[in-house]
């Protein structure tokens, strides 16, 4: 049987393209150095991969708070769109760490950038200026609608910051002193979001998230938050008519909610409705921004500009980061001390983000994402045609949903056994595909055929 040492020392086949295209684009390849999943002493263990897998999973259940339901595999390393576990099994990764690893695993430029920065400076707090933070802010502002950027550590933190920015802006717009609790109580402070939304799990963002199993155990949530049907402009206007709404939060495409695209007319209507009511429009592009849809920003397709935009997942290529992009009128409402973070925007994560963003923002790269997304959807529609349990294949770019007439868990589990990692969305009846943006045509074909076989076998 394979031992741990042999599993970790086995290098993956250099089969995955890190470049923009699997046709004419650059095809950079890099062998992945073996790296252990735990303490260095484990690397020299003579235990089999299976034995150590069982031991690590037992320790996970013993020492880690059980808020996740994980399959019984232990991942050790990756390259491109491939991952490998302790037992030496290879997986085609169509989860990207839930739309995080946009450049795949161990992208050469990303690895070099992070390694070099780690050897220079990793953290200073926000008490001091650093080069990577300013470089990232400049790149984001100059390639978006925004005038300013604020950094956080995750998507939910970015949304929490946007809530604070919107509420203070509303107080100033109402002509009251935002630091006077009694006077500012009369200013708009309500928040509006949508059914099917996911904005995070911290309390403010959770108040704008729809799933009852996420919300109910932690009630009461933030007062003044409400949800209306996604895509329903009449419901939005009715809610805004109260004059109490400070901001409307919306995902230009819902990811966790089931891969739903409301269409350009809805987003344009939201912009008009917010302008008429004096409310801010916040686009949450944590999952669908930064190239995932084939455009740099998901809202670009509608020709609509928000007042604030939150982003996170793919920005630093796998390291934790969040950001809020703001128009100047919102930025003008904020002052030193109004918000902050110890870790946010540190040099290490910002340098990783500068490198990641510079690759993703290139027009040729984005065009390839759009092309490969079309190929993935077309391949799935053809492969699943005639399966009575598949209702629809939908999506934009490389965020794709397969709507089933039943729970998708069995499909996810069977695909994993065949070496394909996928996840669910919506009410658990949607297969969600969010592969790395550098995924190759060969990877797409392999995934399509695996899904075809799995759906034929397990859907009844």
DODONU-291950 format. One line per 2 residues: number of its first residue (from 1); their letters; for each residue x, y, z of C-alpha. Coordinates in pm, 1 decimal. Last residue first. Layout:
BEGIN
NUM = a = X/Y/Z ~ ...
***
This chain:
BEGIN
460 = xx = -3408.4/831.5/-1027.2 ~ -3087.7/1033.2/-1061.9
458 = xx = -2787.5/822.6/-960.1 ~ -2654.8/651.3/-1274.1
456 = xx = -2755.5/880.3/-1559.8 ~ -2657.4/1186.6/-1357.5
454 = xx = -2318.2/1033.0/-1282.5 ~ -2245.1/944.5/-1643.4
452 = xx = -2338.4/1287.9/-1775.9 ~ -2153.2/1461.4/-1491.7
450 = xx = -1836.3/1267.3/-1571.5 ~ -1871.6/1345.9/-1941.1
448 = xx = -1912.3/1717.4/-1875.8 ~ -1619.5/1726.6/-1633.8
446 = xx = -1386.5/1558.2/-1880.6 ~ -1490.6/1791.2/-2162.1
444 = xx = -1434.5/2094.1/-1939.0 ~ -1092.9/1970.8/-1833.0
442 = xx = -995.6/1919.3/-2196.7 ~ -1112.7/2271.0/-2278.5
440 = xx = -880.5/2399.0/-2006.7 ~ -964.0/2561.1/-1672.9
438 = xx = -778.4/2890.9/-1617.8 ~ -1087.3/3053.5/-1464.1
436 = xx = -1080.5/2789.1/-1193.7 ~ -1404.2/2590.9/-1192.6
434 = xx = -1731.2/2724.1/-1048.3 ~ -1991.4/2453.9/-1115.3
432 = xx = -2300.6/2444.9/-894.7 ~ -2531.7/2142.5/-904.7
430 = xx = -2877.6/2262.6/-806.6 ~ -3132.0/2084.1/-588.2
428 = xx = -2978.2/2182.0/-254.9 ~ -3232.6/2460.0/-204.1
426 = xx = -3013.3/2693.5/-404.7 ~ -2659.1/2567.8/-455.3
424 = xx = -2460.2/2244.9/-463.5 ~ -2093.2/2159.8/-505.0
422 = xx = -1855.1/1995.1/-753.9 ~ -1528.5/1801.0/-723.1
420 = xx = -1465.7/1542.9/-996.1 ~ -1257.4/1230.2/-926.6
418 = xx = -1511.6/955.9/-995.9 ~ -1588.9/920.3/-625.5
416 = xx = -1633.3/1296.7/-616.5 ~ -1886.8/1275.2/-898.1
414 = xx = -2086.9/1018.7/-701.4 ~ -2095.7/1245.6/-394.0
412 = xx = -2199.9/1555.8/-588.8 ~ -2466.7/1365.5/-780.4
410 = xx = -2605.0/1217.1/-458.2 ~ -2619.5/1561.3/-299.4
408 = xx = -2818.7/1716.3/-585.2 ~ -3160.3/1692.0/-421.2
406 = xx = -3443.3/1642.6/-670.5 ~ -3591.2/1788.3/-988.8
404 = xx = -3247.8/1909.2/-1093.4 ~ -3122.8/2253.2/-1196.2
402 = xx = -2766.5/2244.3/-1327.0 ~ -2595.1/2572.7/-1239.5
400 = xx = -2298.1/2739.8/-1405.1 ~ -2054.2/3008.2/-1294.6
398 = xx = -1781.1/3010.1/-1556.2 ~ -1930.5/3272.0/-1787.4
396 = xx = -2299.3/3319.0/-1717.6 ~ -2532.1/3050.0/-1589.1
394 = xx = -2800.3/2800.3/-1674.8 ~ -2855.9/2429.6/-1738.2
392 = xx = -3220.3/2338.5/-1686.8 ~ -3466.4/2075.6/-1572.0
390 = xx = -3244.3/1771.3/-1539.9 ~ -3442.1/1478.5/-1396.8
388 = xx = -3584.4/1364.4/-1730.7 ~ -3238.7/1311.7/-1882.3
386 = xx = -3309.1/1362.2/-2252.4 ~ -3042.2/1624.3/-2304.7
384 = xx = -2782.9/1590.4/-2031.7 ~ -2478.9/1563.2/-2258.0
382 = xx = -2598.8/1826.8/-2505.6 ~ -2695.0/2074.3/-2237.8
380 = xx = -2374.5/2005.8/-2046.9 ~ -2154.4/2062.1/-2350.0
378 = xx = -2333.2/2385.0/-2439.8 ~ -2299.8/2513.1/-2084.2
376 = xx = -1928.7/2428.1/-2066.1 ~ -1852.3/2566.5/-2412.2
374 = xx = -2029.4/2893.6/-2332.5 ~ -1831.2/2924.7/-2012.1
372 = xx = -1510.9/2847.5/-2202.3 ~ -1576.8/3132.1/-2442.5
370 = xx = -1661.8/3380.5/-2167.4 ~ -1354.3/3285.0/-1965.6
368 = xx = -1141.1/3308.9/-2280.7 ~ -1267.6/3659.8/-2347.9
366 = xx = -1174.1/3755.4/-1991.8 ~ -816.3/3634.8/-2039.7
364 = xx = -785.2/3821.3/-2368.6 ~ -919.4/4140.0/-2215.3
362 = xx = -661.3/4132.2/-1931.0 ~ -824.8/4194.1/-1592.6
360 = xx = -762.7/3841.7/-1465.2 ~ -383.4/3848.0/-1482.6
358 = xx = -334.0/4189.1/-1320.3 ~ -595.9/4104.1/-1058.2
356 = xx = -410.6/3792.0/-945.2 ~ -74.8/3967.0/-919.0
354 = xx = -214.6/4267.2/-733.9 ~ -416.3/4032.2/-512.7
352 = xx = -112.6/3831.0/-404.6 ~ 64.4/4158.6/-329.0
350 = xx = -236.9/4269.2/-128.0 ~ -240.0/3946.1/74.1
348 = xx = 122.9/3981.7/174.0 ~ 125.3/4357.6/228.5
346 = xx = -171.0/4362.0/469.9 ~ -495.8/4503.1/336.3
344 = xx = -705.8/4392.7/629.6 ~ -529.3/4251.2/935.1
342 = xx = -603.6/4507.6/1205.3 ~ -927.9/4638.4/1061.7
340 = xx = -1092.9/4977.9/1048.4 ~ -1405.3/5190.0/1046.4
338 = xx = -1508.1/5541.8/1144.1 ~ -1165.8/5618.9/1296.4
336 = xx = -1056.1/5851.8/1018.6 ~ -1363.4/5998.1/845.2
334 = xx = -1631.2/5864.2/612.0 ~ -1903.5/6064.1/438.8
332 = xx = -1671.3/6174.0/157.9 ~ -1627.4/5809.8/57.1
330 = xx = -1997.5/5789.8/-24.1 ~ -1984.1/6090.2/-256.5
328 = xx = -1654.0/5966.5/-399.7 ~ -1797.3/5639.6/-525.0
326 = xx = -1689.8/5335.5/-329.2 ~ -1522.0/4999.5/-387.1
324 = xx = -1540.0/4771.3/-85.4 ~ -1281.4/4499.8/-41.7
322 = xx = -1232.6/4155.9/103.4 ~ -925.5/3939.7/148.8
320 = xx = -826.8/3592.0/263.0 ~ -559.0/3424.8/46.3
318 = xx = -669.8/3199.0/-237.3 ~ -613.0/3402.2/-555.1
316 = xx = -611.5/3737.5/-377.2 ~ -925.7/3874.3/-543.6
314 = xx = -1099.9/3543.0/-604.9 ~ -1335.4/3548.2/-302.1
312 = xx = -1362.1/3913.5/-200.5 ~ -1573.5/4183.3/-357.9
310 = xx = -1819.3/4448.6/-245.0 ~ -1938.5/4727.5/-472.2
308 = xx = -2065.7/5066.5/-365.2 ~ -2257.8/5340.9/-544.5
306 = xx = -2344.1/5109.1/-829.8 ~ -2298.1/5177.0/-1204.4
304 = xx = -2521.7/5006.2/-1458.3 ~ -2435.8/4908.5/-1816.4
302 = xx = -2614.4/4576.5/-1770.4 ~ -2321.7/4360.7/-1884.6
300 = xx = -2088.7/4562.4/-1663.1 ~ -2266.9/4441.7/-1350.5
298 = xx = -2062.3/4119.9/-1334.1 ~ -1732.8/4306.9/-1315.8
296 = xx = -1425.5/4199.6/-1513.3 ~ -1651.7/4042.6/-1771.9
294 = xx = -1647.5/3670.9/-1853.6 ~ -1889.8/3599.4/-1568.0
292 = xx = -1620.6/3491.9/-1318.0 ~ -1389.2/3772.7/-1426.3
290 = xx = -1346.7/3962.3/-1100.8 ~ -1706.8/3956.1/-978.6
288 = xx = -1951.8/3668.2/-938.0 ~ -1873.7/3540.7/-588.7
286 = xx = -1811.1/3858.0/-385.3 ~ -1988.1/4071.5/-642.7
284 = xx = -2232.7/4228.3/-397.2 ~ -2362.7/4537.6/-575.5
282 = xx = -2470.2/4816.5/-341.3 ~ -2720.0/5079.8/-457.3
280 = xx = -2757.6/5378.7/-224.4 ~ -3099.2/5517.0/-142.6
278 = xx = -3223.6/5864.3/-241.7 ~ -3566.5/5729.0/-336.9
276 = xx = -3557.1/5832.0/-703.6 ~ -3193.2/5730.9/-738.7
274 = xx = -3261.6/5394.5/-577.1 ~ -3552.5/5326.6/-814.5
272 = xx = -3347.1/5425.3/-1118.8 ~ -3056.0/5202.0/-1026.6
270 = xx = -3289.7/4915.6/-942.7 ~ -3456.9/4950.7/-1281.2
268 = xx = -3120.6/4925.0/-1453.5 ~ -3047.9/4609.3/-1255.1
266 = xx = -3387.7/4465.0/-1347.0 ~ -3353.0/4554.1/-1714.2
264 = xx = -3011.6/4386.0/-1731.4 ~ -3140.3/4043.0/-1641.7
262 = xx = -3221.6/3873.7/-1311.2 ~ -2952.1/3604.7/-1357.5
260 = xx = -3001.7/3317.8/-1112.6 ~ -2725.5/3072.4/-1023.3
258 = xx = -2911.2/2903.1/-733.5 ~ -2920.3/3120.8/-423.0
256 = xx = -2554.3/3053.9/-344.3 ~ -2462.9/3225.8/-670.0
254 = xx = -2715.5/3501.2/-740.4 ~ -2617.5/3714.3/-1037.6
252 = xx = -2600.6/4093.6/-1004.8 ~ -2604.2/4024.2/-628.4
250 = xx = -2810.3/4292.5/-457.3 ~ -2793.4/4520.3/-153.9
248 = xx = -3030.9/4820.2/-143.5 ~ -2926.3/5105.9/81.4
246 = xx = -3047.5/5366.8/330.4 ~ -3414.9/5265.8/327.3
244 = xx = -3642.7/5471.6/554.6 ~ -3830.8/5673.6/292.5
242 = xx = -4116.3/5425.6/319.1 ~ -4152.9/5432.2/-60.4
240 = xx = -3836.4/5224.6/-90.4 ~ -4021.0/4906.9/9.1
238 = xx = -4293.8/4966.4/-248.7 ~ -4034.7/5048.3/-513.9
236 = xx = -3851.7/4724.6/-446.1 ~ -4170.7/4518.4/-455.4
234 = xx = -4258.5/4673.8/-790.8 ~ -3908.4/4599.9/-916.1
232 = xx = -3945.1/4226.1/-858.7 ~ -3628.0/4055.3/-986.7
230 = xx = -3547.3/3883.6/-660.0 ~ -3851.4/3883.1/-431.7
228 = xx = -3819.9/4118.9/-131.3 ~ -3605.1/4089.4/181.0
226 = xx = -3597.1/4314.5/488.2 ~ -3347.8/4466.8/730.2
224 = xx = -3456.4/4737.1/974.7 ~ -3340.7/4562.7/1290.4
222 = xx = -3022.7/4352.0/1270.8 ~ -3102.0/3991.5/1358.4
220 = xx = -3290.9/3856.2/1656.8 ~ -3222.8/3579.9/1585.1
218 = xx = -2915.7/3357.0/1566.3 ~ -3078.6/3015.2/1528.9
216 = xx = -3319.8/3154.6/1264.9 ~ -3075.9/3305.0/1016.3
214 = xx = -2862.5/3037.5/850.8 ~ -3138.3/2774.1/859.4
212 = xx = -3380.0/3039.6/731.5 ~ -3181.3/3094.3/415.2
210 = xx = -3226.5/3452.9/289.7 ~ -2920.6/3660.0/368.4
208 = xx = -2954.6/4035.1/435.8 ~ -2971.4/3993.4/814.9
206 = xx = -2674.5/3760.2/779.8 ~ -2471.9/4053.1/647.3
204 = xx = -2538.3/4245.3/967.8 ~ -2482.9/3947.1/1196.7
202 = xx = -2181.8/3783.8/1038.0 ~ -2277.0/3500.3/804.0
200 = xx = -2245.9/3655.2/459.1 ~ -2430.3/3825.7/173.4
198 = xx = -2634.9/3539.2/32.6 ~ -2953.5/3626.7/-151.7
196 = xx = -3232.7/3393.1/-257.6 ~ -3495.4/3643.2/-149.1
194 = xx = -3357.7/3989.9/-191.2 ~ -3201.7/4278.3/-0.6
192 = xx = -3318.7/4604.5/158.6 ~ -3150.7/4787.0/445.2
190 = xx = -3312.0/5036.8/681.1 ~ -3115.3/5332.1/822.5
188 = xx = -3288.5/5645.8/695.1 ~ -3227.7/5943.0/929.3
186 = xx = -3450.9/6015.1/1230.4 ~ -3220.9/5836.4/1475.4
184 = xx = -2942.2/6074.6/1374.6 ~ -3058.8/6344.7/1613.0
182 = xx = -3072.5/6124.4/1921.0 ~ -2745.3/5940.4/1857.8
180 = xx = -2545.1/6252.4/1771.8 ~ -2233.1/6125.3/1594.4
178 = xx = -2405.0/6120.1/1254.5 ~ -2496.4/6490.0/1293.5
176 = xx = -2806.6/6536.2/1082.7 ~ -2851.4/6676.0/733.7
174 = xx = -3040.6/6381.7/586.4 ~ -2751.0/6324.7/345.3
172 = xx = -2517.6/6306.7/644.9 ~ -2734.4/6043.6/808.9
170 = xx = -2771.7/5844.8/486.7 ~ -2393.6/5845.4/433.8
168 = xx = -2346.8/5704.1/784.6 ~ -2588.1/5423.0/710.7
166 = xx = -2437.9/5341.5/372.8 ~ -2079.1/5330.3/501.5
164 = xx = -2178.7/5105.6/790.4 ~ -2365.3/4861.4/566.9
162 = xx = -2075.9/4865.3/317.6 ~ -1835.8/4772.3/597.0
160 = xx = -2053.0/4476.3/695.7 ~ -2062.2/4374.6/329.4
158 = xx = -1684.1/4377.4/306.8 ~ -1662.2/4180.9/630.4
156 = xx = -1897.7/3919.0/483.2 ~ -1680.9/3893.1/175.2
154 = xx = -1359.3/3846.3/366.1 ~ -1059.3/4021.5/524.5
152 = xx = -1137.2/4389.9/468.5 ~ -996.1/4663.5/245.9
150 = xx = -1148.3/4998.5/148.5 ~ -1124.0/5136.5/-203.0
148 = xx = -1186.4/5484.1/-343.8 ~ -1303.7/5654.9/-664.0
146 = xx = -1496.5/5362.5/-805.8 ~ -1645.4/5285.7/-1147.2
144 = xx = -1380.3/5020.9/-1209.3 ~ -1033.2/4957.1/-1355.8
142 = xx = -856.4/5264.0/-1219.8 ~ -1007.8/5209.2/-876.6
140 = xx = -904.9/4844.0/-852.7 ~ -549.4/4901.5/-979.5
138 = xx = -495.2/5202.4/-752.2 ~ -623.5/5014.1/-448.0
136 = xx = -394.2/4722.9/-527.8 ~ -85.9/4940.2/-568.3
134 = xx = -166.0/5127.7/-246.4 ~ -191.1/4805.0/-51.0
132 = xx = 121.4/4660.0/-214.5 ~ 341.0/4962.2/-125.8
130 = xx = 269.2/4991.7/245.6 ~ 162.1/5292.6/452.4
128 = xx = 145.1/5253.8/830.1 ~ -111.8/5228.6/1109.7
126 = xx = -310.8/4985.5/898.2 ~ -142.5/4684.2/1055.5
124 = xx = 220.7/4600.4/960.2 ~ 199.7/4253.0/811.5
122 = xx = 378.8/4027.0/563.2 ~ 701.5/4206.3/472.5
120 = xx = 999.1/4103.0/260.4 ~ 1029.8/3723.4/250.4
118 = xx = 653.3/3690.3/240.7 ~ 651.2/3929.5/-54.8
116 = xx = 883.5/3709.2/-260.3 ~ 693.0/3392.3/-180.2
114 = xx = 354.6/3551.2/-254.2 ~ 467.9/3683.8/-593.0
112 = xx = 645.6/3364.0/-694.0 ~ 347.5/3147.4/-601.7
110 = xx = 107.0/3379.3/-785.2 ~ 316.7/3388.6/-1101.9
108 = xx = 355.6/3010.0/-1102.0 ~ -12.8/2929.3/-1035.3
106 = xx = -3.9/2689.3/-740.6 ~ -373.0/2596.7/-757.9
104 = xx = -621.0/2745.2/-1000.3 ~ -601.6/3105.7/-1114.4
102 = xx = -955.8/3180.2/-994.9 ~ -899.6/2992.2/-671.1
100 = xx = -1187.1/3155.7/-481.5 ~ -1508.2/3042.2/-652.5
98 = xx = -1611.2/2808.5/-369.0 ~ -1259.3/2667.6/-307.8
96 = xx = -1224.8/2647.1/-684.3 ~ -1531.4/2418.1/-696.1
94 = xx = -1477.2/2246.6/-1032.7 ~ -1157.5/2078.1/-914.4
92 = xx = -1060.5/1771.6/-1116.3 ~ -946.4/1529.3/-849.8
90 = xx = -639.6/1304.3/-828.2 ~ -606.4/1027.4/-570.5
88 = xx = -270.0/985.5/-399.1 ~ -405.1/856.4/-69.4
86 = xx = -334.3/1185.0/105.7 ~ -537.5/1376.5/-150.6
84 = xx = -458.5/1551.0/-477.4 ~ -614.6/1854.0/-647.7
82 = xx = -621.5/1948.0/-1016.5 ~ -735.1/2270.4/-1187.0
80 = xx = -386.5/2416.0/-1198.8 ~ -171.5/2225.0/-955.4
78 = xx = -278.1/2099.5/-615.3 ~ -163.0/1978.5/-279.2
76 = xx = -259.8/1783.9/33.2 ~ -633.9/1723.3/36.8
74 = xx = -773.9/1498.8/308.8 ~ -1077.9/1293.5/205.9
72 = xx = -1372.8/1174.3/412.3 ~ -1626.7/1429.3/289.2
70 = xx = -1681.1/1741.8/502.3 ~ -1988.9/1864.1/684.8
68 = xx = -1885.3/2193.2/840.7 ~ -1980.2/2360.4/1169.4
66 = xx = -1823.1/2091.6/1385.7 ~ -1588.1/2295.2/1602.5
64 = xx = -1243.1/2150.4/1543.3 ~ -1055.3/1933.1/1796.8
62 = xx = -1219.7/1590.0/1808.9 ~ -1384.9/1578.2/1466.8
60 = xx = -1067.7/1708.1/1305.4 ~ -862.4/1458.4/1505.5
58 = xx = -1072.6/1170.5/1369.2 ~ -1038.0/1309.7/1015.9
56 = xx = -660.8/1331.7/1058.6 ~ -636.9/973.9/1186.2
54 = xx = -856.9/830.0/909.6 ~ -653.4/1007.6/642.9
52 = xx = -335.2/885.9/811.5 ~ -448.9/527.0/784.8
50 = xx = -559.9/563.7/423.3 ~ -236.4/733.7/320.4
48 = xx = -42.3/449.6/474.4 ~ 154.2/517.0/787.6
46 = xx = 532.1/529.2/749.4 ~ 540.3/891.2/863.9
44 = xx = 821.6/1112.8/737.5 ~ 588.6/1387.1/615.7
42 = xx = 401.3/1362.7/944.4 ~ 701.2/1509.9/1124.4
40 = xx = 660.1/1830.8/925.6 ~ 323.6/1904.0/1092.9
38 = xx = 12.8/1884.9/875.9 ~ -93.4/1885.6/511.5
36 = xx = 255.1/1812.1/388.0 ~ 409.5/1974.8/87.0
34 = xx = 556.8/1817.4/-223.3 ~ 689.0/2074.7/-469.6
32 = xx = 446.0/2135.8/-753.0 ~ 590.9/2120.3/-1102.3
30 = xx = 516.3/2433.2/-1300.0 ~ 357.1/2487.5/-1633.6
28 = xx = 299.8/2806.3/-1835.0 ~ 89.2/2754.2/-2142.9
26 = xx = 48.5/3098.9/-2299.0 ~ -255.2/3125.4/-2519.9
24 = xx = -317.9/2968.6/-2859.0 ~ -556.7/2689.0/-2765.4
22 = xx = -571.9/2606.6/-2396.5 ~ -597.1/2973.6/-2320.9
20 = xx = -509.2/3223.3/-2054.8 ~ -217.7/3038.8/-1904.9
18 = xx = -196.8/2795.6/-1614.5 ~ -246.7/2490.7/-1834.8
16 = xx = -285.2/2158.3/-1657.5 ~ -112.5/1839.6/-1760.8
14 = xx = 208.5/1849.3/-1561.0 ~ 142.9/1509.3/-1403.0
12 = xx = 121.7/1547.9/-1028.6 ~ 437.9/1493.1/-825.7
10 = xx = 450.3/1192.9/-595.3 ~ 642.5/1295.7/-285.8
8 = xx = 334.1/1345.8/-74.4 ~ 177.1/1010.7/-154.9
6 = xx = 509.7/826.8/-125.1 ~ 575.5/975.3/217.7
4 = xx = 224.9/894.5/335.2 ~ 265.9/529.8/240.8
2 = xx = 106.2/360.6/-59.2 ~ 0.0/0.0/0.0
***
